[in-house]
């Protein structure tokens, strides 16, 4: 199961997913991948579904047809914004300056930073 996918910083996220689709699909097989509006691609979504990856790109407002669908995408958008906000907060706590030799080392450092951040938040709440 994939928790994190790290690609080159000088390339757009959509390009990384499209170019590395086999590796991406293998890593996230059996998972739901929540993506923002820039990832809407019916062909890529179908291709991912065939490989057991639930590829959910939040639709643009003019693409939503029903009230139920609007509610569904509103909740997904809130979750996506919450994740992005937390990553911004992590960046402020020093995640920006993480240095690692390998991708695995980088992933481990990021996960440890997230764990430390969550523990800090828990301690502040009590």
DSSP file (Angstrom, degrees, kcal/mol; ACC not computed):
  #  RESIDUE AA STRUCTURE BP1 BP2  ACC     N-H-->O    O-->H-N    N-H-->O    O-->H-N    TCO  KAPPA ALPHA  PHI   PSI    X-CA   Y-CA   Z-CA
    1    1 A X              0   0    0      0, 0.0     2,-0.4     0, 0.0    27,-0.2   0.000 360.0 360.0 360.0 137.3    0.0    0.0    0.0
    2    2 A X        +     0   0    0     25,-1.4     3,-0.1     1,-0.1    22,-0.0  -0.770 360.0 170.4 -95.0 134.9    1.3    3.4   -0.9
    3    3 A X  S    S+     0   0    0     -2,-0.4     2,-0.3     1,-0.4    -1,-0.1   0.659  72.0  16.7-106.7 -27.6    1.1    6.2    1.6
    4    4 A X        -     0   0    0     23,-0.1     2,-0.5     2,-0.0    -1,-0.4  -0.999  57.1-158.8-151.7 138.7    3.2    8.8   -0.2
    5    5 A X        -     0   0    0     -2,-0.3     2,-0.5    -3,-0.1    19,-0.0  -0.987  12.7-163.1-124.4 123.2    4.5    9.3   -3.7
    6    6 A X        +     0   0    0     -2,-0.5     2,-0.2     3,-0.0    97,-0.1  -0.917  15.0 168.9-110.6 124.5    7.5   11.5   -4.2
    7    7 A X        -     0   0    0     -2,-0.5     6,-0.1     1,-0.1     2,-0.0  -0.730  46.5 -64.8-123.4 175.3    8.3   12.9   -7.7
    8    8 A X    >   -     0   0    0     -2,-0.2     3,-1.2     1,-0.1     8,-0.1  -0.352  39.0-137.8 -63.0 139.5   10.6   15.5   -9.0
    9    9 A X  T 3  S+     0   0    0      1,-0.2    -1,-0.1    -2,-0.0     4,-0.1   0.681  97.4  64.8 -72.8 -18.3    9.8   19.0   -7.8
   10   10 A X  T 3  S+     0   0    0      2,-0.1     2,-0.4     0, 0.0    -1,-0.2   0.330  93.7  72.8 -90.7   9.9   10.4   20.6  -11.2
   11   11 A X  S <  S-     0   0    0     -3,-1.2    -4,-0.1     2,-0.0     2,-0.1  -0.943  88.0-105.7-124.9 147.1    7.5   18.8  -12.9
   12   12 A X     >  -     0   0    0     -2,-0.4     4,-1.9     1,-0.1     3,-0.3  -0.390  30.1-120.4 -68.8 145.7    3.8   19.3  -12.5
   13   13 A X  H  > S+     0   0    0      1,-0.2     4,-2.2     2,-0.2     5,-0.2   0.865 111.1  53.6 -55.6 -42.7    1.9   16.7  -10.4
   14   14 A X  H  > S+     0   0    0      1,-0.2     4,-2.6     2,-0.2    -1,-0.2   0.906 107.9  51.0 -62.3 -41.2   -0.4   15.6  -13.3
   15   15 A X  H  > S+     0   0    0     -3,-0.3     4,-2.7     1,-0.2     5,-0.3   0.899 108.5  51.8 -62.6 -41.2    2.6   15.0  -15.6
   16   16 A X  H  X S+     0   0    0     -4,-1.9     4,-2.2     2,-0.2    -1,-0.2   0.918 111.5  46.7 -62.5 -43.8    4.3   12.9  -13.0
   17   17 A X  H  < S+     0   0    0     -4,-2.2    -2,-0.2     2,-0.2     7,-0.2   0.927 114.6  47.0 -64.8 -44.3    1.1   10.7  -12.5
   18   18 A X  H >< S+     0   0    0     -4,-2.6     3,-0.8     1,-0.2    -2,-0.2   0.907 116.4  42.9 -65.9 -42.2    0.6   10.4  -16.3
   19   19 A X  H 3< S+     0   0    0     -4,-2.7     3,-0.3     1,-0.2    -1,-0.2   0.876 123.9  36.3 -71.9 -37.7    4.3    9.5  -17.0
   20   20 A X  T 3X S+     0   0    0     -4,-2.2     4,-2.7    -5,-0.3    -1,-0.2  -0.109  76.5 132.5-105.7  34.5    4.6    7.1  -14.1
   21   21 A X  H <>  +     0   0    0     -3,-0.8     4,-2.7     1,-0.2     5,-0.2   0.835  69.1  53.4 -60.6 -36.0    1.1    5.7  -14.2
   22   22 A X  H  > S+     0   0    0     -3,-0.3     4,-2.2     2,-0.2    -1,-0.2   0.951 114.2  41.2 -63.5 -48.8    2.2    2.0  -13.9
   23   23 A X  H  > S+     0   0    0      2,-0.2     4,-2.4     1,-0.2    -2,-0.2   0.903 115.8  51.0 -64.8 -41.7    4.3    2.7  -10.7
   24   24 A X  H  X S+     0   0    0     -4,-2.7     4,-2.1     1,-0.2    -2,-0.2   0.925 111.6  47.2 -60.8 -46.6    1.6    4.9   -9.3
   25   25 A X  H  < S+     0   0    0     -4,-2.7     4,-0.3    -5,-0.2    -2,-0.2   0.887 112.6  49.6 -64.8 -39.5   -1.2    2.3   -9.9
   26   26 A X  H >< S+     0   0    0     -4,-2.2     3,-0.7    -5,-0.2    -1,-0.2   0.907 112.7  47.2 -66.0 -41.0    1.0   -0.4   -8.4
   27   27 A X  H 3< S+     0   0    0     -4,-2.4   -25,-1.4     1,-0.2    -2,-0.2   0.855 119.9  37.2 -70.0 -35.4    1.7    1.7   -5.3
   28   28 A X  T >< S+     0   0    0     -4,-2.1     3,-2.1   -27,-0.2    26,-0.3   0.146  79.4 144.6-106.8  19.4   -1.9    2.7   -4.7
   29   29 A X  T <  S+     0   0    0     -3,-0.7    24,-0.2    -4,-0.3    23,-0.2  -0.371  76.1  15.1 -58.8 130.2   -3.7   -0.5   -5.7
   30   30 A X  T 3  S+     0   0    0     22,-4.1    -1,-0.3     1,-0.3     2,-0.2   0.515 109.4 108.4  82.6   5.5   -6.7   -1.0   -3.5
   31   31 A X    <   -     0   0    0     -3,-2.1    23,-2.6    21,-0.3     2,-0.5  -0.710  69.6-122.3-112.4 162.7   -6.6    2.7   -2.3
   32   32 A X  E     -a   54   0A   0     -2,-0.2     2,-0.6    21,-0.2    23,-0.2  -0.930  24.8-158.6-101.4 126.0   -8.7    5.8   -2.8
   33   33 A X  E     -a   55   0A   0     21,-3.2    23,-2.7    -2,-0.5     2,-0.5  -0.932   3.6-154.6-109.4 117.1   -6.6    8.6   -4.3
   34   34 A X  E     +a   56   0A   0     -2,-0.6     2,-0.3    21,-0.2    23,-0.2  -0.818  20.0 177.5 -96.7 123.4   -8.2   12.0   -3.7
   35   35 A X  E     -a   57   0A   0     21,-2.9    23,-2.3    -2,-0.5    45,-0.1  -0.853  24.7-116.7-126.6 157.3   -7.1   14.6   -6.3
   36   36 A X    >   -     0   0    0     -2,-0.3     3,-2.0    21,-0.2     4,-0.1  -0.206  47.9 -80.1 -86.6-175.4   -7.9   18.2   -7.0
   37   37 A X  G >  S+     0   0    0      1,-0.3     3,-1.4     2,-0.2    23,-0.1   0.718 120.3  70.0 -60.2 -25.4   -9.5   19.7  -10.1
   38   38 A X  G 3  S+     0   0    0      1,-0.3    -1,-0.3     3,-0.0    19,-0.0   0.619  92.4  60.3 -68.9 -11.6   -6.3   19.7  -12.1
   39   39 A X  G <   +     0   0    0     -3,-2.0     2,-0.5    19,-0.1    -1,-0.3   0.343  66.5 132.2 -99.2   5.8   -6.4   15.9  -12.3
   40   40 A X    <   +     0   0    0     -3,-1.4     2,-0.2    18,-0.2    16,-0.0  -0.450  21.6 141.7 -65.3 114.2   -9.8   15.5  -14.1
   41   41 A X     >  -     0   0    0     -2,-0.5     4,-2.7     1,-0.1     5,-0.2  -0.759  36.5-162.3-157.9 102.0   -9.1   13.0  -16.9
   42   42 A X  H  > S+     0   0    0     -2,-0.2     4,-2.4     1,-0.2     5,-0.2   0.862  92.7  51.7 -58.1 -39.1  -11.7   10.4  -17.7
   43   43 A X  H  > S+     0   0    0      2,-0.2     4,-2.2     1,-0.2    -1,-0.2   0.927 112.7  43.8 -64.7 -45.4   -9.2    8.2  -19.6
   44   44 A X  H  > S+     0   0    0      2,-0.2     4,-2.4     1,-0.2    -2,-0.2   0.883 112.7  53.1 -67.5 -38.5   -6.7    8.1  -16.8
   45   45 A X  H  X S+     0   0    0     -4,-2.7     4,-2.4     2,-0.2    10,-0.3   0.918 111.4  46.1 -62.9 -43.5   -9.5    7.6  -14.2
   46   46 A X  H  X S+     0   0    0     -4,-2.4     4,-2.0     2,-0.2    -2,-0.2   0.901 111.6  51.6 -64.2 -41.4  -10.8    4.6  -16.2
   47   47 A X  H  X S+     0   0    0     -4,-2.2     4,-0.7     1,-0.2    -2,-0.2   0.901 111.7  47.1 -61.9 -41.7   -7.2    3.2  -16.6
   48   48 A X  H ><>S+     0   0    0     -4,-2.4     5,-2.1     1,-0.2     3,-0.9   0.895 108.1  55.6 -67.3 -40.6   -6.7    3.5  -12.8
   49   49 A X  H ><5S+     0   0    0     -4,-2.4     3,-1.8     1,-0.3    -2,-0.2   0.889 102.2  56.8 -59.2 -39.4  -10.0    1.8  -12.1
   50   50 A X  H 3<5S+     0   0    0     -4,-2.0    -1,-0.3     1,-0.3    -2,-0.2   0.763 107.5  49.8 -62.3 -24.2   -9.0   -1.2  -14.2
   51   51 A X  T <<5S-     0   0    0     -3,-0.9    -1,-0.3    -4,-0.7    -2,-0.2   0.079 124.1-103.0-103.9  21.6   -5.9   -1.5  -11.9
   52   52 A X  T < 5S+     0   0    0     -3,-1.8   -22,-4.1     1,-0.2     2,-0.5   0.822  79.3 131.8  63.9  36.1   -8.0   -1.3   -8.7
   53   53 A X      < -     0   0    0     -5,-2.1     2,-1.2   -24,-0.2    -1,-0.2  -0.982  54.4-140.1-116.1 122.2   -7.2    2.3   -7.8
   54   54 A X  E     -a   32   0A   0    -23,-2.6   -21,-3.2    -2,-0.5     2,-0.8  -0.714  22.3-166.0 -83.5 101.5  -10.1    4.5   -6.9
   55   55 A X  E     -a   33   0A   0     -2,-1.2     2,-0.7   -10,-0.3   -21,-0.2  -0.799   8.6-179.1 -95.3 103.6   -9.1    7.7   -8.7
   56   56 A X  E     -a   34   0A   0    -23,-2.7   -21,-2.9    -2,-0.8     2,-0.5  -0.887   4.7-177.8-114.0 104.1  -11.3   10.5   -7.4
   57   57 A X  E     -a   35   0A   0     -2,-0.7     2,-0.3   -23,-0.2   -21,-0.2  -0.875  34.2-116.3 -98.1 129.9  -10.7   13.9   -8.9
   58   58 A X        -     0   0    0    -23,-2.3   -18,-0.2    -2,-0.5   -19,-0.1  -0.487  35.6-126.6 -67.6 126.0  -12.9   16.7   -7.4
   59   59 A X        -     0   0    0     -2,-0.3   -22,-0.1     1,-0.1     2,-0.1  -0.326  19.3-106.6 -74.1 154.0  -15.1   18.0  -10.2
   60   60 A X    >>  -     0   0    0    -23,-0.1     3,-2.0     1,-0.1     4,-0.6  -0.419  37.0-105.3 -72.4 157.5  -15.4   21.6  -11.2
   61   61 A X  G >4 S+     0   0    0      1,-0.3     3,-1.0     2,-0.2    -1,-0.1   0.854 119.6  53.8 -55.0 -40.7  -18.6   23.3  -10.1
   62   62 A X  G 34 S+     0   0    0      1,-0.2    -1,-0.3     3,-0.0    -2,-0.0   0.513 103.3  59.3 -76.4  -2.7  -20.1   23.4  -13.7
   63   63 A X  G <4 S+     0   0    0     -3,-2.0     2,-0.4     2,-0.0    -1,-0.2   0.552  80.7  99.7 -98.3 -10.9  -19.6   19.6  -14.0
   64   64 A X    <<  -     0   0    0     -3,-1.0     3,-0.0    -4,-0.6     6,-0.0  -0.647  46.4-179.5 -84.5 129.3  -21.7   18.6  -11.0
   65   65 A X        +     0   0    0     -2,-0.4     2,-0.2     1,-0.0    -1,-0.1   0.839  55.0  36.6 -99.3 -39.6  -25.2   17.5  -12.0
   66   66 A X  S  > S-     0   0    0      1,-0.1     4,-2.0     0, 0.0     5,-0.1  -0.690  74.2-115.8-119.4 167.8  -27.2   16.6   -8.8
   67   67 A X  H  > S+     0   0    0     -2,-0.2     4,-2.3     2,-0.2     5,-0.2   0.889 116.6  52.3 -66.4 -39.8  -27.6   17.9   -5.3
   68   68 A X  H  > S+     0   0    0      1,-0.2     4,-2.4     2,-0.2    -1,-0.2   0.903 109.9  48.9 -63.1 -41.6  -26.2   14.6   -3.9
   69   69 A X  H  > S+     0   0    0      2,-0.2     4,-2.6     1,-0.2     5,-0.2   0.888 109.2  53.0 -65.4 -38.7  -23.2   14.9   -6.1
   70   70 A X  H  X S+     0   0    0     -4,-2.0     4,-1.9     2,-0.2    -2,-0.2   0.918 110.8  46.8 -62.4 -44.0  -22.7   18.5   -5.0
   71   71 A X  H  X S+     0   0    0     -4,-2.3     4,-2.2     2,-0.2    -2,-0.2   0.916 111.5  52.0 -63.4 -44.2  -22.7   17.4   -1.3
   72   72 A X  H  X S+     0   0    0     -4,-2.4     4,-2.2     1,-0.2    -2,-0.2   0.932 113.4  42.8 -57.9 -49.3  -20.3   14.5   -2.0
   73   73 A X  H  X S+     0   0    0     -4,-2.6     4,-2.3     2,-0.2    -1,-0.2   0.788 109.5  58.0 -72.6 -26.9  -17.8   16.8   -3.8
   74   74 A X  H  X S+     0   0    0     -4,-1.9     4,-1.8    -5,-0.2    -1,-0.2   0.921 109.1  45.4 -65.5 -43.2  -18.2   19.5   -1.1
   75   75 A X  H  X S+     0   0    0     -4,-2.2     4,-2.2     2,-0.2    -2,-0.2   0.935 113.6  49.3 -65.0 -45.9  -17.1   17.0    1.6
   76   76 A X  H  X S+     0   0    0     -4,-2.2     4,-2.6     1,-0.2    -2,-0.2   0.896 109.6  52.0 -60.3 -40.0  -14.2   15.7   -0.5
   77   77 A X  H  X S+     0   0    0     -4,-2.3     4,-2.5     2,-0.2    -1,-0.2   0.875 108.1  51.5 -65.4 -37.0  -13.1   19.3   -1.2
   78   78 A X  H  X S+     0   0    0     -4,-1.8     4,-2.3     2,-0.2    -1,-0.2   0.909 110.4  48.7 -65.1 -41.3  -13.1   20.0    2.6
   79   79 A X  H  X S+     0   0    0     -4,-2.2     4,-2.4     2,-0.2    -2,-0.2   0.938 112.0  49.1 -62.7 -46.1  -11.0   16.9    3.2
   80   80 A X  H  X S+     0   0    0     -4,-2.6     4,-2.5     1,-0.2    -2,-0.2   0.912 112.1  48.1 -60.2 -44.1   -8.6   17.9    0.5
   81   81 A X  H  X S+     0   0    0     -4,-2.5     4,-2.5     2,-0.2    -1,-0.2   0.877 109.5  53.3 -65.4 -36.9   -8.3   21.5    1.9
   82   82 A X  H  X S+     0   0    0     -4,-2.3     4,-2.5     2,-0.2    -2,-0.2   0.924 110.1  47.6 -62.7 -44.2   -7.7   20.1    5.4
   83   83 A X  H  X S+     0   0    0     -4,-2.4     4,-2.3     1,-0.2    -2,-0.2   0.933 113.1  47.9 -62.3 -46.2   -4.9   17.9    4.1
   84   84 A X  H  X S+     0   0    0     -4,-2.5     4,-2.0     1,-0.2    -2,-0.2   0.882 111.1  51.4 -63.9 -37.7   -3.3   20.8    2.2
   85   85 A X  H  X S+     0   0    0     -4,-2.5     4,-2.3     2,-0.2    -1,-0.2   0.927 109.5  49.8 -63.5 -44.6   -3.7   23.1    5.3
   86   86 A X  H  X S+     0   0    0     -4,-2.5     4,-2.6     1,-0.2    -2,-0.2   0.897 109.9  50.5 -62.4 -40.3   -2.0   20.5    7.5
   87   87 A X  H  X S+     0   0    0     -4,-2.3     4,-2.2     2,-0.2    -1,-0.2   0.877 109.2  51.8 -66.1 -35.3    0.9   20.2    5.0
   88   88 A X  H  X S+     0   0    0     -4,-2.0     4,-1.7     2,-0.2    -2,-0.2   0.907 110.7  48.3 -64.2 -40.6    1.3   24.0    5.0
   89   89 A X  H  X S+     0   0    0     -4,-2.3     4,-1.4     2,-0.2    -2,-0.2   0.904 110.0  51.8 -65.8 -40.4    1.4   23.9    8.8
   90   90 A X  H  <>S+     0   0    0     -4,-2.6     5,-2.1     1,-0.2     6,-0.3   0.890 106.2  54.8 -61.5 -38.5    4.0   21.1    8.7
   91   91 A X  H ><>S+     0   0    0     -4,-2.2     3,-1.4     1,-0.2     5,-0.9   0.894 106.0  51.7 -61.5 -39.0    6.1   23.2    6.3
   92   92 A X  H 3<5S+     0   0    0     -4,-1.7    -1,-0.2     1,-0.3    -2,-0.2   0.794 103.0  60.0 -67.4 -27.8    6.0   26.0    8.8
   93   93 A X  T 3<5S-     0   0    0     -4,-1.4    -1,-0.3    -3,-0.2    -2,-0.2   0.348 133.7 -85.2 -82.7   7.1    7.3   23.6   11.5
   94   94 A X  T X 5S+     0   0    0     -3,-1.4     3,-1.5    -4,-0.1    -3,-0.2   0.469  92.4 125.3 109.2   1.9   10.4   22.9    9.4
   95   95 A X  G > < +     0   0    0     -5,-2.1     3,-1.4     1,-0.3    -4,-0.2   0.765  68.2  71.1 -64.1 -22.5    9.4   20.2    7.0
   96   96 A X  G 3 <S+     0   0    0     -5,-0.9    -1,-0.3     1,-0.3    -5,-0.1   0.803  96.3  51.2 -60.8 -29.8   10.6   22.5    4.2
   97   97 A X  G <  S+     0   0    0     -3,-1.5    -1,-0.3    -6,-0.2     2,-0.3   0.195  75.9 133.9 -99.0  16.5   14.2   21.9    5.3
   98   98 A X    <   -     0   0    0     -3,-1.4     2,-0.4    -4,-0.0     8,-0.0  -0.499  35.5-167.2 -69.1 129.5   14.1   18.1    5.3
   99   99 A X        +     0   0    0     -2,-0.3     2,-0.3     6,-0.1    -2,-0.1  -0.967  12.7 165.7-119.1 135.8   17.1   16.6    3.6
  100  100 A X        -     0   0    0     -2,-0.4     3,-0.0     1,-0.1     6,-0.0  -0.990  35.5-144.4-148.0 153.0   17.4   13.0    2.6
  101  101 A X  S    S+     0   0    0     -2,-0.3     2,-0.3     1,-0.0    -1,-0.1   0.853  86.9  32.1 -85.1 -38.9   19.6   10.9    0.4
  102  102 A X  S  > S-     0   0    0      1,-0.1     4,-2.0     0, 0.0     5,-0.1  -0.756  80.1-117.2-117.7 163.8   16.9    8.4   -0.8
  103  103 A X  H  > S+     0   0    0     -2,-0.3     4,-2.8     2,-0.2     5,-0.2   0.881 117.5  54.1 -64.5 -37.7   13.2    8.7   -1.5
  104  104 A X  H  > S+     0   0    0      2,-0.2     4,-2.5     1,-0.2    -1,-0.2   0.920 107.9  49.3 -62.8 -42.9   12.6    6.2    1.2
  105  105 A X  H  > S+     0   0    0      2,-0.2     4,-2.3     1,-0.2    -1,-0.2   0.893 111.3  49.8 -62.3 -40.2   14.6    8.3    3.7
  106  106 A X  H  X S+     0   0    0     -4,-2.0     4,-2.3     2,-0.2    -2,-0.2   0.927 110.5  49.6 -63.6 -45.5   12.6   11.3    2.6
  107  107 A X  H  X S+     0   0    0     -4,-2.8     4,-2.5     1,-0.2    -2,-0.2   0.913 111.0  49.7 -60.7 -43.3    9.3    9.5    3.1
  108  108 A X  H  X S+     0   0    0     -4,-2.5     4,-2.5     1,-0.2    -1,-0.2   0.917 110.8  49.3 -62.6 -43.7   10.4    8.3    6.6
  109  109 A X  H  X S+     0   0    0     -4,-2.3     4,-2.1     2,-0.2    -1,-0.2   0.886 111.9  48.7 -64.1 -38.3   11.3   11.8    7.6
  110  110 A X  H  X S+     0   0    0     -4,-2.3     4,-2.4     2,-0.2    -2,-0.2   0.923 111.8  48.6 -67.0 -43.9    8.0   13.2    6.4
  111  111 A X  H  X S+     0   0    0     -4,-2.5     4,-2.4     1,-0.2    -2,-0.2   0.903 111.8  49.2 -63.7 -41.0    6.0   10.5    8.2
  112  112 A X  H  X S+     0   0    0     -4,-2.5     4,-2.6     2,-0.2    -1,-0.2   0.896 110.5  51.0 -64.9 -39.6    8.0   11.1   11.4
  113  113 A X  H  X S+     0   0    0     -4,-2.1     4,-2.5     2,-0.2    -2,-0.2   0.903 110.3  49.3 -64.3 -40.3    7.4   14.9   11.1
  114  114 A X  H  X S+     0   0    0     -4,-2.4     4,-2.6     2,-0.2    -2,-0.2   0.915 111.1  49.8 -63.9 -43.0    3.7   14.3   10.6
  115  115 A X  H  X S+     0   0    0     -4,-2.4     4,-2.4     2,-0.2    -2,-0.2   0.928 111.8  47.9 -60.8 -45.9    3.6   12.0   13.7
  116  116 A X  H  X S+     0   0    0     -4,-2.6     4,-2.4     1,-0.2    -2,-0.2   0.907 111.6  50.6 -62.3 -42.1    5.4   14.6   15.8
  117  117 A X  H  X S+     0   0    0     -4,-2.5     4,-2.5     2,-0.2    -2,-0.2   0.923 110.8  48.7 -61.1 -45.3    3.0   17.3   14.6
  118  118 A X  H  X S+     0   0    0     -4,-2.6     4,-2.3     2,-0.2    -2,-0.2   0.890 110.9  50.1 -64.2 -39.6    0.0   15.2   15.5
  119  119 A X  H  X S+     0   0    0     -4,-2.4     4,-2.4     2,-0.2    -1,-0.2   0.906 110.4  50.5 -63.6 -41.0    1.5   14.5   18.9
  120  120 A X  H  X S+     0   0    0     -4,-2.4     4,-2.2     2,-0.2    -2,-0.2   0.921 110.4  49.2 -61.2 -44.8    2.0   18.2   19.4
  121  121 A X  H  X S+     0   0    0     -4,-2.5     4,-1.5     1,-0.2    -2,-0.2   0.891 111.1  50.4 -62.1 -39.8   -1.6   18.9   18.4
  122  122 A X  H  X S+     0   0    0     -4,-2.3     4,-0.9     1,-0.2    -1,-0.2   0.904 110.2  49.1 -64.5 -42.5   -2.8   16.3   20.8
  123  123 A X  H  < S+     0   0    0     -4,-2.4     3,-0.4     1,-0.2    -1,-0.2   0.867 110.0  51.6 -66.3 -36.7   -0.8   17.7   23.7
  124  124 A X  H  < S+     0   0    0     -4,-2.2    -1,-0.2     1,-0.2    -2,-0.2   0.818 105.9  56.2 -68.5 -30.8   -2.1   21.2   23.0
  125  125 A X  H  <        0   0    0     -4,-1.5    -1,-0.2     1,-0.2    -2,-0.2   0.727 360.0 360.0 -75.0 -22.3   -5.7   19.9   23.0
  126  126 A X     <        0   0    0     -4,-0.9    -1,-0.2    -3,-0.4    -2,-0.2   0.460 360.0 360.0 -97.8 360.0   -5.3   18.5   26.5
